[in-house]
Amino acid sequence: QVRGLCGTYNWNQQDEFTTPAGDVETGVTAFANKYRASGDCPALGPLPLEPCDAFAGRRELAEAACAVLLGPAFQ
């Protein structure tokens, strides 16, 4: 059973935005805000966010996290 920001991997695109509470959001922003750690990150607004501009100090951490996802464990 897979669930989270990466989807459900059940080949049903209708439930890819399932939140931790089990409901299904229709938009990316509302979905991402449901997984936000309270206080750690600001809530996303309705406009597209350019992450590298908004969180320039976390770029190195993000690149390290992406390297894990692109590494052999997920191939």
PyMOL Python script that loads the backbone (N, CA, C, O; Angstrom):
from pymol import cmd

cmd.read_pdbstr("""\
ATOM      1  N   GLN A   1       0.844  -1.176   0.000  1.00  0.00           N
ATOM      2  CA  GLN A   1       0.000   0.000   0.000  1.00  0.00           C
ATOM      3  C   GLN A   1       0.882   1.230   0.000  1.00  0.00           C
ATOM      4  O   GLN A   1       1.623   1.486   0.949  1.00  0.00           O
ATOM      5  N   VAL A   2       0.790   1.982  -1.077  1.00  0.00           N
ATOM      6  CA  VAL A   2       1.566   3.198  -1.223  1.00  0.00           C
ATOM      7  C   VAL A   2       0.606   4.379  -1.204  1.00  0.00           C
ATOM      8  O   VAL A   2      -0.452   4.349  -1.832  1.00  0.00           O
ATOM      9  N   ARG A   3       0.990   5.412  -0.479  1.00  0.00           N
ATOM     10  CA  ARG A   3       0.148   6.600  -0.401  1.00  0.00           C
ATOM     11  C   ARG A   3       1.037   7.781  -0.055  1.00  0.00           C
ATOM     12  O   ARG A   3       2.013   7.633   0.680  1.00  0.00           O
ATOM     13  N   GLY A   4       0.708   8.934  -0.574  1.00  0.00           N
ATOM     14  CA  GLY A   4       1.482  10.125  -0.245  1.00  0.00           C
ATOM     15  C   GLY A   4       1.665  11.025  -1.435  1.00  0.00           C
ATOM     16  O   GLY A   4       0.917  10.946  -2.410  1.00  0.00           O
ATOM     17  N   LEU A   5       2.657  11.881  -1.357  1.00  0.00           N
ATOM     18  CA  LEU A   5       2.890  12.852  -2.413  1.00  0.00           C
ATOM     19  C   LEU A   5       3.267  12.189  -3.732  1.00  0.00           C
ATOM     20  O   LEU A   5       3.133  12.808  -4.787  1.00  0.00           O
ATOM     21  N   CYS A   6       3.730  10.962  -3.697  1.00  0.00           N
ATOM     22  CA  CYS A   6       4.100  10.262  -4.936  1.00  0.00           C
ATOM     23  C   CYS A   6       2.924   9.505  -5.548  1.00  0.00           C
ATOM     24  O   CYS A   6       3.097   8.870  -6.588  1.00  0.00           O
ATOM     25  N   GLY A   7       1.753   9.547  -4.953  1.00  0.00           N
ATOM     26  CA  GLY A   7       0.593   8.863  -5.509  1.00  0.00           C
ATOM     27  C   GLY A   7       0.326   7.527  -4.843  1.00  0.00           C
ATOM     28  O   GLY A   7       0.901   7.213  -3.801  1.00  0.00           O
ATOM     29  N   THR A   8      -0.558   6.738  -5.459  1.00  0.00           N
ATOM     30  CA  THR A   8      -0.987   5.476  -4.860  1.00  0.00           C
ATOM     31  C   THR A   8      -0.491   4.245  -5.606  1.00  0.00           C
ATOM     32  O   THR A   8      -0.565   3.134  -5.080  1.00  0.00           O
ATOM     33  N   TYR A   9       0.013   4.424  -6.818  1.00  0.00           N
ATOM     34  CA  TYR A   9       0.517   3.316  -7.642  1.00  0.00           C
ATOM     35  C   TYR A   9      -0.493   2.189  -7.802  1.00  0.00           C
ATOM     36  O   TYR A   9      -0.126   1.015  -7.751  1.00  0.00           O
ATOM     37  N   ASN A  10      -1.752   2.534  -7.995  1.00  0.00           N
ATOM     38  CA  ASN A  10      -2.763   1.508  -8.228  1.00  0.00           C
ATOM     39  C   ASN A  10      -3.375   1.638  -9.622  1.00  0.00           C
ATOM     40  O   ASN A  10      -4.405   1.028  -9.910  1.00  0.00           O
ATOM     41  N   TRP A  11      -2.748   2.425 -10.477  1.00  0.00           N
ATOM     42  CA  TRP A  11      -3.164   2.651 -11.866  1.00  0.00           C
ATOM     43  C   TRP A  11      -4.501   3.368 -11.975  1.00  0.00           C
ATOM     44  O   TRP A  11      -5.109   3.354 -13.045  1.00  0.00           O
ATOM     45  N   ASN A  12      -4.976   3.988 -10.913  1.00  0.00           N
ATOM     46  CA  ASN A  12      -6.216   4.748 -10.928  1.00  0.00           C
ATOM     47  C   ASN A  12      -5.854   6.213 -10.717  1.00  0.00           C
ATOM     48  O   ASN A  12      -5.561   6.628  -9.595  1.00  0.00           O
ATOM     49  N   GLN A  13      -5.873   6.993 -11.787  1.00  0.00           N
ATOM     50  CA  GLN A  13      -5.468   8.395 -11.680  1.00  0.00           C
ATOM     51  C   GLN A  13      -6.478   9.232 -10.915  1.00  0.00           C
ATOM     52  O   GLN A  13      -6.170  10.366 -10.547  1.00  0.00           O
ATOM     53  N   GLN A  14      -7.656   8.721 -10.665  1.00  0.00           N
ATOM     54  CA  GLN A  14      -8.681   9.477  -9.950  1.00  0.00           C
ATOM     55  C   GLN A  14      -8.357   9.640  -8.466  1.00  0.00           C
ATOM     56  O   GLN A  14      -8.908  10.527  -7.814  1.00  0.00           O
ATOM     57  N   ASP A  15      -7.480   8.808  -7.926  1.00  0.00           N
ATOM     58  CA  ASP A  15      -7.169   8.913  -6.495  1.00  0.00           C
ATOM     59  C   ASP A  15      -5.715   9.289  -6.209  1.00  0.00           C
ATOM     60  O   ASP A  15      -5.227   9.073  -5.100  1.00  0.00           O
ATOM     61  N   GLU A  16      -5.033   9.839  -7.184  1.00  0.00           N
ATOM     62  CA  GLU A  16      -3.629  10.204  -6.986  1.00  0.00           C
ATOM     63  C   GLU A  16      -3.451  11.318  -5.962  1.00  0.00           C
ATOM     64  O   GLU A  16      -2.394  11.411  -5.338  1.00  0.00           O
ATOM     65  N   PHE A  17      -4.459  12.164  -5.777  1.00  0.00           N
ATOM     66  CA  PHE A  17      -4.355  13.264  -4.821  1.00  0.00           C
ATOM     67  C   PHE A  17      -5.057  12.913  -3.512  1.00  0.00           C
ATOM     68  O   PHE A  17      -5.712  13.766  -2.913  1.00  0.00           O
ATOM     69  N   THR A  18      -4.926  11.654  -3.062  1.00  0.00           N
ATOM     70  CA  THR A  18      -5.513  11.240  -1.792  1.00  0.00           C
ATOM     71  C   THR A  18      -4.693  11.834  -0.647  1.00  0.00           C
ATOM     72  O   THR A  18      -3.471  11.691  -0.610  1.00  0.00           O
ATOM     73  N   THR A  19      -5.365  12.491   0.274  1.00  0.00           N
ATOM     74  CA  THR A  19      -4.703  13.172   1.387  1.00  0.00           C
ATOM     75  C   THR A  19      -4.505  12.208   2.562  1.00  0.00           C
ATOM     76  O   THR A  19      -5.047  11.103   2.548  1.00  0.00           O
ATOM     77  N   PRO A  20      -3.737  12.614   3.578  1.00  0.00           N
ATOM     78  CA  PRO A  20      -3.556  11.762   4.751  1.00  0.00           C
ATOM     79  C   PRO A  20      -4.884  11.420   5.439  1.00  0.00           C
ATOM     80  O   PRO A  20      -4.992  10.383   6.093  1.00  0.00           O
ATOM     81  N   ALA A  21      -5.890  12.284   5.297  1.00  0.00           N
ATOM     82  CA  ALA A  21      -7.196  12.028   5.916  1.00  0.00           C
ATOM     83  C   ALA A  21      -8.056  11.083   5.079  1.00  0.00           C
ATOM     84  O   ALA A  21      -9.116  10.646   5.527  1.00  0.00           O
ATOM     85  N   GLY A  22      -7.598  10.764   3.854  1.00  0.00           N
ATOM     86  CA  GLY A  22      -8.326   9.836   3.000  1.00  0.00           C
ATOM     87  C   GLY A  22      -9.237  10.486   1.987  1.00  0.00           C
ATOM     88  O   GLY A  22      -9.840   9.788   1.172  1.00  0.00           O
ATOM     89  N   ASP A  23      -9.358  11.822   2.011  1.00  0.00           N
ATOM     90  CA  ASP A  23     -10.176  12.476   0.995  1.00  0.00           C
ATOM     91  C   ASP A  23      -9.322  12.741  -0.239  1.00  0.00           C
ATOM     92  O   ASP A  23      -8.096  12.659  -0.171  1.00  0.00           O
ATOM     93  N   VAL A  24      -9.953  13.057  -1.357  1.00  0.00           N
ATOM     94  CA  VAL A  24      -9.231  13.289  -2.610  1.00  0.00           C
ATOM     95  C   VAL A  24      -9.381  14.754  -3.006  1.00  0.00           C
ATOM     96  O   VAL A  24     -10.494  15.247  -3.194  1.00  0.00           O
ATOM     97  N   GLU A  25      -8.255  15.440  -3.128  1.00  0.00           N
ATOM     98  CA  GLU A  25      -8.252  16.839  -3.559  1.00  0.00           C
ATOM     99  C   GLU A  25      -8.264  16.897  -5.083  1.00  0.00           C
ATOM    100  O   GLU A  25      -7.825  15.959  -5.749  1.00  0.00           O
ATOM    101  N   THR A  26      -8.766  17.996  -5.628  1.00  0.00           N
ATOM    102  CA  THR A  26      -8.806  18.147  -7.082  1.00  0.00           C
ATOM    103  C   THR A  26      -7.691  19.027  -7.615  1.00  0.00           C
ATOM    104  O   THR A  26      -7.431  19.029  -8.818  1.00  0.00           O
ATOM    105  N   GLY A  27      -7.027  19.776  -6.741  1.00  0.00           N
ATOM    106  CA  GLY A  27      -5.954  20.659  -7.182  1.00  0.00           C
ATOM    107  C   GLY A  27      -4.642  20.381  -6.477  1.00  0.00           C
ATOM    108  O   GLY A  27      -4.616  19.892  -5.347  1.00  0.00           O
ATOM    109  N   VAL A  28      -3.558  20.700  -7.158  1.00  0.00           N
ATOM    110  CA  VAL A  28      -2.218  20.448  -6.625  1.00  0.00           C
ATOM    111  C   VAL A  28      -1.952  21.241  -5.356  1.00  0.00           C
ATOM    112  O   VAL A  28      -1.393  20.704  -4.401  1.00  0.00           O
ATOM    113  N   THR A  29      -2.340  22.504  -5.330  1.00  0.00           N
ATOM    114  CA  THR A  29      -2.055  23.356  -4.181  1.00  0.00           C
ATOM    115  C   THR A  29      -2.751  22.847  -2.925  1.00  0.00           C
ATOM    116  O   THR A  29      -2.125  22.730  -1.872  1.00  0.00           O
ATOM    117  N   ALA A  30      -4.038  22.547  -3.030  1.00  0.00           N
ATOM    118  CA  ALA A  30      -4.780  22.047  -1.867  1.00  0.00           C
ATOM    119  C   ALA A  30      -4.206  20.714  -1.405  1.00  0.00           C
ATOM    120  O   ALA A  30      -4.101  20.463  -0.205  1.00  0.00           O
ATOM    121  N   PHE A  31      -3.835  19.859  -2.358  1.00  0.00           N
ATOM    122  CA  PHE A  31      -3.247  18.562  -2.029  1.00  0.00           C
ATOM    123  C   PHE A  31      -1.919  18.732  -1.281  1.00  0.00           C
ATOM    124  O   PHE A  31      -1.703  18.108  -0.242  1.00  0.00           O
ATOM    125  N   ALA A  32      -1.044  19.570  -1.811  1.00  0.00           N
ATOM    126  CA  ALA A  32       0.267  19.784  -1.182  1.00  0.00           C
ATOM    127  C   ALA A  32       0.116  20.385   0.206  1.00  0.00           C
ATOM    128  O   ALA A  32       0.869  20.029   1.113  1.00  0.00           O
ATOM    129  N   ASN A  33      -0.840  21.287   0.391  1.00  0.00           N
ATOM    130  CA  ASN A  33      -1.042  21.895   1.700  1.00  0.00           C
ATOM    131  C   ASN A  33      -1.488  20.875   2.741  1.00  0.00           C
ATOM    132  O   ASN A  33      -1.221  21.066   3.928  1.00  0.00           O
ATOM    133  N   LYS A  34      -2.156  19.802   2.338  1.00  0.00           N
ATOM    134  CA  LYS A  34      -2.578  18.770   3.289  1.00  0.00           C
ATOM    135  C   LYS A  34      -1.382  17.997   3.848  1.00  0.00           C
ATOM    136  O   LYS A  34      -1.465  17.443   4.944  1.00  0.00           O
ATOM    137  N   TYR A  35      -0.278  17.955   3.112  1.00  0.00           N
ATOM    138  CA  TYR A  35       0.923  17.251   3.565  1.00  0.00           C
ATOM    139  C   TYR A  35       1.929  18.192   4.218  1.00  0.00           C
ATOM    140  O   TYR A  35       3.009  17.755   4.615  1.00  0.00           O
ATOM    141  N   ARG A  36       1.598  19.458   4.333  1.00  0.00           N
ATOM    142  CA  ARG A  36       2.500  20.460   4.910  1.00  0.00           C
ATOM    143  C   ARG A  36       2.690  20.190   6.393  1.00  0.00           C
ATOM    144  O   ARG A  36       1.724  19.971   7.123  1.00  0.00           O
ATOM    145  N   ALA A  37       3.934  20.206   6.827  1.00  0.00           N
ATOM    146  CA  ALA A  37       4.230  20.075   8.255  1.00  0.00           C
ATOM    147  C   ALA A  37       3.932  21.417   8.907  1.00  0.00           C
ATOM    148  O   ALA A  37       4.549  22.423   8.559  1.00  0.00           O
ATOM    149  N   SER A  38       3.004  21.443   9.840  1.00  0.00           N
ATOM    150  CA  SER A  38       2.565  22.716  10.421  1.00  0.00           C
ATOM    151  C   SER A  38       3.738  23.514  10.964  1.00  0.00           C
ATOM    152  O   SER A  38       4.550  23.012  11.741  1.00  0.00           O
ATOM    153  N   GLY A  39       3.806  24.749  10.544  1.00  0.00           N
ATOM    154  CA  GLY A  39       4.837  25.654  11.029  1.00  0.00           C
ATOM    155  C   GLY A  39       6.163  25.573  10.313  1.00  0.00           C
ATOM    156  O   GLY A  39       6.921  26.543  10.331  1.00  0.00           O
ATOM    157  N   ASP A  40       6.474  24.453   9.683  1.00  0.00           N
ATOM    158  CA  ASP A  40       7.767  24.323   9.016  1.00  0.00           C
ATOM    159  C   ASP A  40       7.808  25.022   7.660  1.00  0.00           C
ATOM    160  O   ASP A  40       8.841  25.563   7.264  1.00  0.00           O
ATOM    161  N   CYS A  41       6.696  25.008   6.961  1.00  0.00           N
ATOM    162  CA  CYS A  41       6.632  25.601   5.628  1.00  0.00           C
ATOM    163  C   CYS A  41       5.381  26.463   5.524  1.00  0.00           C
ATOM    164  O   CYS A  41       4.356  26.143   6.126  1.00  0.00           O
ATOM    165  N   PRO A  42       5.453  27.544   4.773  1.00  0.00           N
ATOM    166  CA  PRO A  42       4.245  28.351   4.586  1.00  0.00           C
ATOM    167  C   PRO A  42       3.257  27.623   3.684  1.00  0.00           C
ATOM    168  O   PRO A  42       3.657  26.838   2.824  1.00  0.00           O
ATOM    169  N   ALA A  43       1.973  27.881   3.878  1.00  0.00           N
ATOM    170  CA  ALA A  43       0.951  27.288   3.015  1.00  0.00           C
ATOM    171  C   ALA A  43       1.124  27.830   1.609  1.00  0.00           C
ATOM    172  O   ALA A  43       1.454  29.001   1.423  1.00  0.00           O
ATOM    173  N   LEU A  44       0.903  26.983   0.627  1.00  0.00           N
ATOM    174  CA  LEU A  44       1.001  27.403  -0.757  1.00  0.00           C
ATOM    175  C   LEU A  44      -0.221  28.222  -1.136  1.00  0.00           C
ATOM    176  O   LEU A  44      -1.336  27.930  -0.705  1.00  0.00           O
ATOM    177  N   GLY A  45      -0.004  29.232  -1.932  1.00  0.00           N
ATOM    178  CA  GLY A  45      -1.105  30.055  -2.428  1.00  0.00           C
ATOM    179  C   GLY A  45      -1.629  29.510  -3.740  1.00  0.00           C
ATOM    180  O   GLY A  45      -1.168  28.468  -4.205  1.00  0.00           O
ATOM    181  N   PRO A  46      -2.584  30.196  -4.343  1.00  0.00           N
ATOM    182  CA  PRO A  46      -3.189  29.703  -5.572  1.00  0.00           C
ATOM    183  C   PRO A  46      -2.298  29.825  -6.808  1.00  0.00           C
ATOM    184  O   PRO A  46      -2.556  29.168  -7.816  1.00  0.00           O
ATOM    185  N   LEU A  47      -1.268  30.646  -6.748  1.00  0.00           N
ATOM    186  CA  LEU A  47      -0.401  30.823  -7.913  1.00  0.00           C
ATOM    187  C   LEU A  47       0.718  29.797  -7.915  1.00  0.00           C
ATOM    188  O   LEU A  47       1.140  29.345  -6.851  1.00  0.00           O
ATOM    189  N   PRO A  48       1.207  29.419  -9.094  1.00  0.00           N
ATOM    190  CA  PRO A  48       2.347  28.484  -9.144  1.00  0.00           C
ATOM    191  C   PRO A  48       3.550  29.077  -8.420  1.00  0.00           C
ATOM    192  O   PRO A  48       3.831  30.269  -8.550  1.00  0.00           O
ATOM    193  N   LEU A  49       4.240  28.272  -7.682  1.00  0.00           N
ATOM    194  CA  LEU A  49       5.387  28.700  -6.893  1.00  0.00           C
ATOM    195  C   LEU A  49       6.665  28.215  -7.564  1.00  0.00           C
ATOM    196  O   LEU A  49       6.749  27.065  -7.996  1.00  0.00           O
ATOM    197  N   GLU A  50       7.639  29.075  -7.649  1.00  0.00           N
ATOM    198  CA  GLU A  50       8.944  28.678  -8.161  1.00  0.00           C
ATOM    199  C   GLU A  50       9.804  28.318  -6.954  1.00  0.00           C
ATOM    200  O   GLU A  50      10.364  29.204  -6.309  1.00  0.00           O
ATOM    201  N   PRO A  51       9.915  27.013  -6.639  1.00  0.00           N
ATOM    202  CA  PRO A  51      10.561  26.602  -5.402  1.00  0.00           C
ATOM    203  C   PRO A  51      11.989  27.101  -5.235  1.00  0.00           C
ATOM    204  O   PRO A  51      12.386  27.449  -4.123  1.00  0.00           O
ATOM    205  N   CYS A  52      12.762  27.144  -6.298  1.00  0.00           N
ATOM    206  CA  CYS A  52      14.160  27.568  -6.161  1.00  0.00           C
ATOM    207  C   CYS A  52      14.264  29.032  -5.778  1.00  0.00           C
ATOM    208  O   CYS A  52      15.210  29.434  -5.100  1.00  0.00           O
ATOM    209  N   ASP A  53      13.292  29.838  -6.209  1.00  0.00           N
ATOM    210  CA  ASP A  53      13.303  31.257  -5.831  1.00  0.00           C
ATOM    211  C   ASP A  53      12.771  31.452  -4.414  1.00  0.00           C
ATOM    212  O   ASP A  53      13.321  32.245  -3.649  1.00  0.00           O
ATOM    213  N   ALA A  54      11.709  30.738  -4.063  1.00  0.00           N
ATOM    214  CA  ALA A  54      11.055  30.930  -2.773  1.00  0.00           C
ATOM    215  C   ALA A  54      11.850  30.345  -1.612  1.00  0.00           C
ATOM    216  O   ALA A  54      11.801  30.874  -0.501  1.00  0.00           O
ATOM    217  N   PHE A  55      12.579  29.262  -1.856  1.00  0.00           N
ATOM    218  CA  PHE A  55      13.302  28.575  -0.779  1.00  0.00           C
ATOM    219  C   PHE A  55      14.765  28.363  -1.172  1.00  0.00           C
ATOM    220  O   PHE A  55      15.275  27.245  -1.105  1.00  0.00           O
ATOM    221  N   ALA A  56      15.426  29.429  -1.577  1.00  0.00           N
ATOM    222  CA  ALA A  56      16.805  29.335  -2.070  1.00  0.00           C
ATOM    223  C   ALA A  56      17.741  28.684  -1.054  1.00  0.00           C
ATOM    224  O   ALA A  56      18.681  27.994  -1.450  1.00  0.00           O
ATOM    225  N   GLY A  57      17.514  28.881   0.230  1.00  0.00           N
ATOM    226  CA  GLY A  57      18.378  28.314   1.256  1.00  0.00           C
ATOM    227  C   GLY A  57      18.231  26.812   1.421  1.00  0.00           C
ATOM    228  O   GLY A  57      19.060  26.180   2.074  1.00  0.00           O
ATOM    229  N   ARG A  58      17.194  26.234   0.840  1.00  0.00           N
ATOM    230  CA  ARG A  58      16.971  24.789   0.971  1.00  0.00           C
ATOM    231  C   ARG A  58      17.295  24.019  -0.305  1.00  0.00           C
ATOM    232  O   ARG A  58      16.993  22.830  -0.409  1.00  0.00           O
ATOM    233  N   ARG A  59      17.902  24.690  -1.267  1.00  0.00           N
ATOM    234  CA  ARG A  59      18.196  24.042  -2.545  1.00  0.00           C
ATOM    235  C   ARG A  59      19.084  22.805  -2.366  1.00  0.00           C
ATOM    236  O   ARG A  59      18.818  21.758  -2.957  1.00  0.00           O
ATOM    237  N   GLU A  60      20.125  22.925  -1.561  1.00  0.00           N
ATOM    238  CA  GLU A  60      21.054  21.805  -1.356  1.00  0.00           C
ATOM    239  C   GLU A  60      20.325  20.609  -0.744  1.00  0.00           C
ATOM    240  O   GLU A  60      20.544  19.473  -1.165  1.00  0.00           O
ATOM    241  N   LEU A  61      19.470  20.849   0.232  1.00  0.00           N
ATOM    242  CA  LEU A  61      18.695  19.782   0.851  1.00  0.00           C
ATOM    243  C   LEU A  61      17.752  19.134  -0.164  1.00  0.00           C
ATOM    244  O   LEU A  61      17.612  17.912  -0.188  1.00  0.00           O
ATOM    245  N   ALA A  62      17.111  19.943  -0.997  1.00  0.00           N
ATOM    246  CA  ALA A  62      16.193  19.422  -2.011  1.00  0.00           C
ATOM    247  C   ALA A  62      16.933  18.580  -3.040  1.00  0.00           C
ATOM    248  O   ALA A  62      16.444  17.525  -3.446  1.00  0.00           O
ATOM    249  N   GLU A  63      18.090  19.030  -3.459  1.00  0.00           N
ATOM    250  CA  GLU A  63      18.867  18.264  -4.433  1.00  0.00           C
ATOM    251  C   GLU A  63      19.312  16.927  -3.850  1.00  0.00           C
ATOM    252  O   GLU A  63      19.338  15.923  -4.563  1.00  0.00           O
ATOM    253  N   ALA A  64      19.661  16.899  -2.572  1.00  0.00           N
ATOM    254  CA  ALA A  64      20.050  15.641  -1.927  1.00  0.00           C
ATOM    255  C   ALA A  64      18.859  14.687  -1.844  1.00  0.00           C
ATOM    256  O   ALA A  64      19.009  13.484  -2.063  1.00  0.00           O
ATOM    257  N   ALA A  65      17.684  15.219  -1.530  1.00  0.00           N
ATOM    258  CA  ALA A  65      16.492  14.395  -1.450  1.00  0.00           C
ATOM    259  C   ALA A  65      16.124  13.842  -2.831  1.00  0.00           C
ATOM    260  O   ALA A  65      15.753  12.675  -2.953  1.00  0.00           O
ATOM    261  N   CYS A  66      16.224  14.665  -3.850  1.00  0.00           N
ATOM    262  CA  CYS A  66      15.925  14.197  -5.207  1.00  0.00           C
ATOM    263  C   CYS A  66      16.934  13.137  -5.674  1.00  0.00           C
ATOM    264  O   CYS A  66      16.581  12.214  -6.408  1.00  0.00           O
ATOM    265  N   ALA A  67      18.172  13.280  -5.246  1.00  0.00           N
ATOM    266  CA  ALA A  67      19.182  12.288  -5.619  1.00  0.00           C
ATOM    267  C   ALA A  67      18.802  10.904  -5.100  1.00  0.00           C
ATOM    268  O   ALA A  67      19.053   9.900  -5.766  1.00  0.00           O
ATOM    269  N   VAL A  68      18.200  10.848  -3.920  1.00  0.00           N
ATOM    270  CA  VAL A  68      17.744   9.562  -3.376  1.00  0.00           C
ATOM    271  C   VAL A  68      16.653   8.985  -4.271  1.00  0.00           C
ATOM    272  O   VAL A  68      16.680   7.798  -4.600  1.00  0.00           O
ATOM    273  N   LEU A  69      15.695   9.819  -4.666  1.00  0.00           N
ATOM    274  CA  LEU A  69      14.583   9.356  -5.504  1.00  0.00           C
ATOM    275  C   LEU A  69      15.059   8.921  -6.889  1.00  0.00           C
ATOM    276  O   LEU A  69      14.466   8.037  -7.508  1.00  0.00           O
ATOM    277  N   LEU A  70      16.127   9.544  -7.367  1.00  0.00           N
ATOM    278  CA  LEU A  70      16.661   9.188  -8.679  1.00  0.00           C
ATOM    279  C   LEU A  70      17.720   8.091  -8.606  1.00  0.00           C
ATOM    280  O   LEU A  70      18.227   7.646  -9.635  1.00  0.00           O
ATOM    281  N   GLY A  71      18.049   7.660  -7.404  1.00  0.00           N
ATOM    282  CA  GLY A  71      19.098   6.663  -7.206  1.00  0.00           C
ATOM    283  C   GLY A  71      18.633   5.233  -7.403  1.00  0.00           C
ATOM    284  O   GLY A  71      17.480   4.993  -7.761  1.00  0.00           O
ATOM    285  N   PRO A  72      19.527   4.286  -7.171  1.00  0.00           N
ATOM    286  CA  PRO A  72      19.254   2.874  -7.429  1.00  0.00           C
ATOM    287  C   PRO A  72      18.106   2.277  -6.595  1.00  0.00           C
ATOM    288  O   PRO A  72      17.473   1.315  -7.030  1.00  0.00           O
ATOM    289  N   ALA A  73      17.836   2.825  -5.427  1.00  0.00           N
ATOM    290  CA  ALA A  73      16.767   2.269  -4.592  1.00  0.00           C
ATOM    291  C   ALA A  73      15.401   2.374  -5.253  1.00  0.00           C
ATOM    292  O   ALA A  73      14.511   1.574  -4.962  1.00  0.00           O
ATOM    293  N   PHE A  74      15.221   3.356  -6.145  1.00  0.00           N
ATOM    294  CA  PHE A  74      13.926   3.560  -6.783  1.00  0.00           C
ATOM    295  C   PHE A  74      13.935   3.227  -8.266  1.00  0.00           C
ATOM    296  O   PHE A  74      13.030   3.628  -8.996  1.00  0.00           O
ATOM    297  N   GLN A  75      14.943   2.503  -8.715  1.00  0.00           N
ATOM    298  CA  GLN A  75      14.995   2.123 -10.124  1.00  0.00           C
ATOM    299  C   GLN A  75      14.347   0.792 -10.360  1.00  0.00           C
ATOM    300  O   GLN A  75      14.303   0.319 -11.495  1.00  0.00           O
TER     301      GLN A  75
END
""", "prot")
cmd.dss("prot")
cmd.show_as("cartoon", "prot")
cmd.util.cbc("prot")
cmd.orient("prot")
